Amino acid sequence: MRKEDFVEPVLGELVASPQGVLAHVPPPLPPALNFDAGLVRALSGADARLSELSGMARQLPNPNLLIAPYMRQEAVLSSRIEGTQASLSDLFEEELRQADTQPANADATEVRNYVSALEYGAARLAELPLSLRLVRELHERLMHGVRGGDRNPGQFRQHQNFIGVRGSRIETATFVPPPPDRLPACLDAWERFLHERNELPDLVQCALMHAQFETLHPFADGNGRVGRLLVTLFLIERERLRQPLLYLSAYIEANKAEYYERLQRTRTHGDWRGWLRYFLMGVEITARMAAGQVTALIDLRERYRARFHTQGGVLALIDALFRNPITDARQAARAMNKSDPTARAAIAALVGAGWLHEATGRQWGRWYVAHEVLDLLLKPDRDLRAPQIVEEGAPPRSAN
């Protein structure tokens, strides 16, 4: 990070880190914002789509059927941004293995920790507001038993870190966050901003909160995942979402280079408008896709249930397949609360209807996949690509 990377006058301070290189201490939020016509349109579009999605969630006959796979989709894509290779199918298979007490897959365990932290945070909001305390609790659960879990999970860093490409050194870092001795004051200011009400539109405050958290980078590891968790939890706390149905990580993962570039320009150029438009476009696109996905999943479930409406056991298995579209006889028996032969008969009925397919080719230890359900859940991962936001005077996008 070089001083010449920052426009003059520098927003915040450039100070010496313990290693002697420059570090950036950002000014407190909020920055001065100009709500021009383009930004107002972006905010209006994101607000409308988010309200539509939230209203749809209120009308779901059984929202728990969709919440579980949605949280897993968000967890997979948020973890992938950090280099984890587990897919949504891997996570579903891992949950099946864990139910049968088989060895864990390391990447899938990281993703499961994200699901656990999101579930914990959503429940914890009933008794504790979003705060530094809750942030530490989320981080502790996120990092439990995974890579980086030996670096003081749940504790803010005491050493200098930096942001850069894999293998880089602090001397060649893209960005160096505040030194440890300046971090507590920065976090206190961030928390005060987090608790402000009615000063800014919720989505604008959420976008600013997330960007500043990434700039502070307060943990030794896991900052990106915590920062993305906070987006969902912020929207739940502000009652903009009743359930975690927005998977913004899908948009970020599909447009990752721009995500990092937009964040960096808030630090070096004070380009908050570019960041806000990127973030609001992400909310609008993912909320619209989520609403369509919810509708398609509900329609598919009703089609399945209409065929077997007189067979309660099969209906229970159908609902279980919308929580996890990969199953075996033992898992099906648990979901149906029935005996193993009854579960196998239900599986055979769904195989006969063409809704379940055997995936292993074995005569023992067979797994079955509801491909129509899985394909709908994987659709955002395949299809989500946002148009570039072109700002006047902005530099061309880098290829990195």
DRENPAZA-874451 format. One record per residue (C-alpha): z, x, y. Coordinates in steps of 0.1 Angstrom, whole numbers, plus 2048, in hexadecimal, padded with zeros to 3 digits. Example, Ala and Ser with C-alpha at 12.3 -4.5 7.8 and 13.67 -1.06 7.14 Angstrom:
residues 2
<rec <84E,87B,7D3>>;
<rec <847,889,7F5>>;
***
This chain:
residues 400
<rec <800,800,800>>;
<rec <7F5,80F,821>>;
<rec <7FF,806,845>>;
<rec <7DB,802,84E>>;
<rec <7D8,7E5,835>>;
<rec <7ED,7D0,84D>>;
<rec <7DF,7C2,86D>>;
<rec <7F1,7C9,88D>>;
<rec <80A,7BE,896>>;
<rec <819,7BF,872>>;
<rec <829,79F,867>>;
<rec <84C,7A8,85D>>;
<rec <855,7CD,859>>;
<rec <847,7EB,847>>;
<rec <864,800,83B>>;
<rec <86A,81D,824>>;
<rec <871,815,800>>;
<rec <88A,82A,7EC>>;
<rec <86C,83D,7DF>>;
<rec <860,845,802>>;
<rec <841,82F,802>>;
<rec <83D,811,819>>;
<rec <84B,7F0,80F>>;
<rec <846,7CE,821>>;
<rec <862,7B8,82D>>;
<rec <853,796,836>>;
<rec <85F,780,852>>;
<rec <872,761,849>>;
<rec <85F,740,843>>;
<rec <84F,72C,851>>;
<rec <832,73F,862>>;
<rec <820,730,87F>>;
<rec <806,717,871>>;
<rec <7E8,707,881>>;
<rec <7E0,6E7,870>>;
<rec <7BB,6E6,877>>;
<rec <7A4,6CC,86A>>;
<rec <79C,6DF,84A>>;
<rec <7C0,6E4,841>>;
<rec <7C8,6C0,848>>;
<rec <7AC,6B5,831>>;
<rec <7B8,6CC,816>>;
<rec <7DC,6BF,819>>;
<rec <7D0,69B,819>>;
<rec <7BC,6A0,7FA>>;
<rec <7D7,6B1,7E7>>;
<rec <7F1,698,7F2>>;
<rec <7DC,67B,7E6>>;
<rec <7D4,68A,7C4>>;
<rec <7F8,693,7BF>>;
<rec <804,670,7C8>>;
<rec <7EB,662,7B0>>;
<rec <7F7,677,794>>;
<rec <81B,670,79B>>;
<rec <814,64A,79C>>;
<rec <802,64D,77A>>;
<rec <820,65E,76B>>;
<rec <836,640,775>>;
<rec <820,629,761>>;
<rec <81F,63D,741>>;
<rec <82C,629,724>>;
<rec <83C,648,714>>;
<rec <83A,665,72D>>;
<rec <84C,67D,714>>;
<rec <82D,67D,6FE>>;
<rec <819,68E,71A>>;
<rec <834,6A3,72B>>;
<rec <839,6BA,70D>>;
<rec <814,6C5,70A>>;
<rec <810,6C7,730>>;
<rec <82E,6DF,733>>;
<rec <820,6F4,717>>;
<rec <7FE,6F6,728>>;
<rec <80E,701,748>>;
<rec <823,71B,735>>;
<rec <805,729,723>>;
<rec <7F0,72D,742>>;
<rec <80C,73A,758>>;
<rec <815,755,73E>>;
<rec <7F0,75E,73A>>;
<rec <7EE,767,75E>>;
<rec <808,782,756>>;
<rec <7F3,78F,738>>;
<rec <802,77B,71B>>;
<rec <7E7,772,702>>;
<rec <7F6,754,6F1>>;
<rec <7E0,734,6F2>>;
<rec <7EC,710,6F2>>;
<rec <7E2,70E,6CD>>;
<rec <7F7,72E,6C7>>;
<rec <815,71D,6D7>>;
<rec <811,6FD,6C3>>;
<rec <80E,712,6A3>>;
<rec <82D,727,6AD>>;
<rec <841,707,6B1>>;
<rec <837,6FD,68F>>;
<rec <841,71F,681>>;
<rec <862,71D,693>>;
<rec <869,6FB,684>>;
<rec <864,70C,662>>;
<rec <879,72B,66D>>;
<rec <85B,743,66A>>;
<rec <85A,763,67F>>;
<rec <852,75F,6A4>>;
<rec <833,76B,6B6>>;
<rec <83D,780,6D4>>;
<rec <824,772,6ED>>;
<rec <82B,74E,6E2>>;
<rec <850,754,6E6>>;
<rec <84A,75E,70B>>;
<rec <837,73D,70F>>;
<rec <853,729,6FE>>;
<rec <86C,739,716>>;
<rec <857,72C,733>>;
<rec <858,709,724>>;
<rec <87E,70C,71F>>;
<rec <883,718,743>>;
<rec <86E,6FB,750>>;
<rec <880,6E1,73C>>;
<rec <8A2,6F1,746>>;
<rec <898,6F2,76B>>;
<rec <88C,6CE,76C>>;
<rec <8AD,6C2,75C>>;
<rec <8C2,6D8,772>>;
<rec <8B4,6C9,792>>;
<rec <8CA,6AB,78B>>;
<rec <8E9,6BF,793>>;
<rec <8DD,6DE,7A6>>;
<rec <8C2,6E1,7C1>>;
<rec <8A7,6FB,7C1>>;
<rec <8BA,71A,7CC>>;
<rec <8BF,73F,7C5>>;
<rec <8D8,736,7AA>>;
<rec <8BF,720,798>>;
<rec <8A4,73B,79C>>;
<rec <8BB,754,78A>>;
<rec <8C2,73B,76E>>;
<rec <89D,734,769>>;
<rec <895,75A,768>>;
<rec <8B1,75F,74E>>;
<rec <8A2,745,736>>;
<rec <87E,751,73D>>;
<rec <886,775,733>>;
<rec <89D,76F,716>>;
<rec <892,784,6F8>>;
<rec <870,78D,705>>;
<rec <85F,7AB,715>>;
<rec <872,7B3,735>>;
<rec <891,7A2,727>>;
<rec <8A4,7C3,72A>>;
<rec <89F,7C5,74F>>;
<rec <8BD,7B1,75B>>;
<rec <8B0,78D,755>>;
<rec <8C0,775,76E>>;
<rec <8C8,790,787>>;
<rec <8B5,79A,7A6>>;
<rec <8A7,7BD,7A6>>;
<rec <8BB,7DB,7B1>>;
<rec <89D,7F2,7B0>>;
<rec <87B,7F4,7C2>>;
<rec <85E,7E4,7B1>>;
<rec <839,7E1,7BB>>;
<rec <81A,7CD,7B4>>;
<rec <7FA,7DD,7A8>>;
<rec <7E1,7E0,78C>>;
<rec <7ED,7E9,76A>>;
<rec <7F5,80E,768>>;
<rec <7F8,813,78D>>;
<rec <815,826,79E>>;
<rec <828,81B,7BC>>;
<rec <815,834,7D1>>;
<rec <7F5,821,7C9>>;
<rec <804,7FE,7C8>>;
<rec <7F1,7E1,7D7>>;
<rec <812,7D4,7E6>>;
<rec <836,7E0,7E7>>;
<rec <850,7C4,7EC>>;
<rec <870,7C8,801>>;
<rec <888,7E4,7F6>>;
<rec <8A7,7D9,7E3>>;
<rec <8BE,7DC,801>>;
<rec <8A8,7C4,816>>;
<rec <8A3,7AB,7F9>>;
<rec <8C4,797,7FD>>;
<rec <8BD,78D,821>>;
<rec <899,784,818>>;
<rec <8A4,76E,7FC>>;
<rec <8BF,75D,811>>;
<rec <8A4,754,82B>>;
<rec <88D,748,80F>>;
<rec <8A8,731,801>>;
<rec <8AF,723,824>>;
<rec <88A,71B,827>>;
<rec <88B,70B,804>>;
<rec <8A6,6F3,80F>>;
<rec <895,6E7,82F>>;
<rec <88A,6C3,82F>>;
<rec <871,6B0,844>>;
<rec <865,6CE,858>>;
<rec <844,6D3,845>>;
<rec <830,6BF,82C>>;
<rec <83D,6C4,809>>;
<rec <81E,6D4,7FC>>;
<rec <81C,6ED,819>>;
<rec <841,6F6,815>>;
<rec <83B,6FA,7EF>>;
<rec <81D,711,7F5>>;
<rec <831,726,80E>>;
<rec <84F,728,7F8>>;
<rec <83A,734,7DA>>;
<rec <828,74F,7EE>>;
<rec <848,75D,7FE>>;
<rec <858,75F,7DB>>;
<rec <83B,773,7CE>>;
<rec <83D,78A,7ED>>;
<rec <862,790,7E8>>;
<rec <85D,796,7C2>>;
<rec <883,794,7BD>>;
<rec <885,79C,798>>;
<rec <87D,7BB,784>>;
<rec <865,7A6,76F>>;
<rec <859,782,76B>>;
<rec <855,77B,790>>;
<rec <833,76A,78C>>;
<rec <83F,752,771>>;
<rec <85E,749,785>>;
<rec <84A,743,7A4>>;
<rec <833,72B,792>>;
<rec <850,719,782>>;
<rec <85E,713,7A5>>;
<rec <83E,701,7B0>>;
<rec <843,6E6,795>>;
<rec <868,6E4,79B>>;
<rec <864,6E1,7C1>>;
<rec <84D,6C4,7BD>>;
<rec <865,6B3,7A5>>;
<rec <882,6B8,7BC>>;
<rec <86F,6AA,7D9>>;
<rec <866,68C,7C3>>;
<rec <841,693,7C7>>;
<rec <83F,695,7A1>>;
<rec <854,681,789>>;
<rec <84A,697,76C>>;
<rec <83B,6BA,769>>;
<rec <818,6AE,765>>;
<rec <807,6C6,77D>>;
<rec <7FB,6E7,76D>>;
<rec <7F3,6FC,78C>>;
<rec <7F3,71B,777>>;
<rec <7D2,70F,768>>;
<rec <7C2,711,78A>>;
<rec <7D2,733,792>>;
<rec <7C8,742,771>>;
<rec <7A4,736,776>>;
<rec <7A3,744,799>>;
<rec <7BB,761,795>>;
<rec <7A9,77B,7AB>>;
<rec <7A9,763,7C8>>;
<rec <7CE,75B,7C2>>;
<rec <7D9,77F,7C6>>;
<rec <7C1,785,7E3>>;
<rec <7CE,766,7F6>>;
<rec <7F2,770,7F1>>;
<rec <7EB,794,7FD>>;
<rec <7DA,788,81C>>;
<rec <7F9,774,826>>;
<rec <80B,796,827>>;
<rec <7F1,7AC,836>>;
<rec <7DF,793,84E>>;
<rec <7F6,776,851>>;
<rec <7DA,760,842>>;
<rec <7F0,742,839>>;
<rec <7D3,72A,83F>>;
<rec <7BF,73A,823>>;
<rec <7DC,739,80B>>;
<rec <7E5,715,813>>;
<rec <7C1,709,80E>>;
<rec <7C0,71C,7ED>>;
<rec <7E1,70D,7E2>>;
<rec <7D9,6E9,7ED>>;
<rec <7B7,6EB,7DC>>;
<rec <7C9,6F5,7BC>>;
<rec <7E0,6D7,7BF>>;
<rec <7C3,6BF,7C5>>;
<rec <7AE,6CC,7A9>>;
<rec <7C9,6CE,78F>>;
<rec <7D8,6AD,798>>;
<rec <7B6,69C,795>>;
<rec <7B0,6AC,774>>;
<rec <7D3,6A4,767>>;
<rec <7CE,67F,770>>;
<rec <7AD,67E,75D>>;
<rec <7BD,690,740>>;
<rec <7DB,678,73F>>;
<rec <7C3,65A,73E>>;
<rec <7AE,66A,722>>;
<rec <7CD,672,70D>>;
<rec <7DB,64E,712>>;
<rec <7BA,63F,708>>;
<rec <7B8,655,6E9>>;
<rec <7DC,64D,6DF>>;
<rec <7D5,628,6E2>>;
<rec <7B6,62B,6CD>>;
<rec <7C9,63D,6B2>>;
<rec <7E6,624,6B3>>;
<rec <7CF,605,6B1>>;
<rec <7C1,611,690>>;
<rec <7E4,614,680>>;
<rec <7F8,5FB,695>>;
<rec <808,5EC,676>>;
<rec <813,60D,668>>;
<rec <832,619,67A>>;
<rec <835,63A,669>>;
<rec <811,644,671>>;
<rec <817,639,695>>;
<rec <835,651,697>>;
<rec <81F,66D,68A>>;
<rec <803,665,6A3>>;
<rec <81C,667,6C0>>;
<rec <829,689,6B3>>;
<rec <805,696,6B3>>;
<rec <803,690,6D8>>;
<rec <822,6A7,6DC>>;
<rec <814,6C1,6C5>>;
<rec <7F1,6BB,6B6>>;
<rec <7F7,6D4,69A>>;
<rec <80D,6C9,67D>>;
<rec <816,6CD,658>>;
<rec <826,6B6,63F>>;
<rec <84A,6C2,647>>;
<rec <845,6BD,66C>>;
<rec <835,69B,667>>;
<rec <853,690,652>>;
<rec <86B,69A,66D>>;
<rec <856,688,688>>;
<rec <854,669,673>>;
<rec <878,66B,666>>;
<rec <869,664,644>>;
<rec <867,676,622>>;
<rec <84E,691,61A>>;
<rec <838,67A,605>>;
<rec <837,660,620>>;
<rec <82D,67B,63A>>;
<rec <812,688,624>>;
<rec <804,665,620>>;
<rec <803,660,646>>;
<rec <7F2,682,649>>;
<rec <7D8,677,62F>>;
<rec <7D2,657,642>>;
<rec <7CB,669,662>>;
<rec <7B5,683,650>>;
<rec <7A2,665,641>>;
<rec <79D,657,664>>;
<rec <78F,678,670>>;
<rec <7AB,67E,689>>;
<rec <7BC,69A,676>>;
<rec <7AB,6B8,667>>;
<rec <7BA,6D1,64E>>;
<rec <7B9,6F4,65F>>;
<rec <7C3,70D,645>>;
<rec <7AC,707,627>>;
<rec <7CA,70D,610>>;
<rec <7D9,6F7,5F5>>;
<rec <7FC,6FF,601>>;
<rec <80C,702,623>>;
<rec <7F1,6ED,633>>;
<rec <7EF,6E8,658>>;
<rec <7DC,6CB,669>>;
<rec <7CD,6C9,68C>>;
<rec <7C6,6AA,6A1>>;
<rec <7A7,6BA,6B2>>;
<rec <7A1,69E,6CA>>;
<rec <7C4,6A1,6D8>>;
<rec <7C2,6C7,6D9>>;
<rec <7A0,6C7,6EA>>;
<rec <7AC,6B0,706>>;
<rec <7CB,6C7,70B>>;
<rec <7B5,6E6,70C>>;
<rec <79B,6D7,724>>;
<rec <7AA,6E4,745>>;
<rec <7AC,707,736>>;
<rec <786,706,72F>>;
<rec <779,6F3,74D>>;
<rec <78F,6FB,76B>>;
<rec <77B,70E,784>>;
<rec <781,709,7A9>>;
<rec <767,70F,7C4>>;
<rec <76D,72D,7DA>>;
<rec <77D,727,7FB>>;
<rec <768,73A,815>>;
<rec <77B,742,835>>;
<rec <769,74E,854>>;
<rec <76F,773,859>>;
<rec <77F,778,836>>;
<rec <775,797,823>>;
<rec <760,792,803>>;
<rec <773,78C,7E3>>;
<rec <77A,7AB,7CF>>;
<rec <770,7AD,7AA>>;
<rec <793,7B7,79F>>;
***
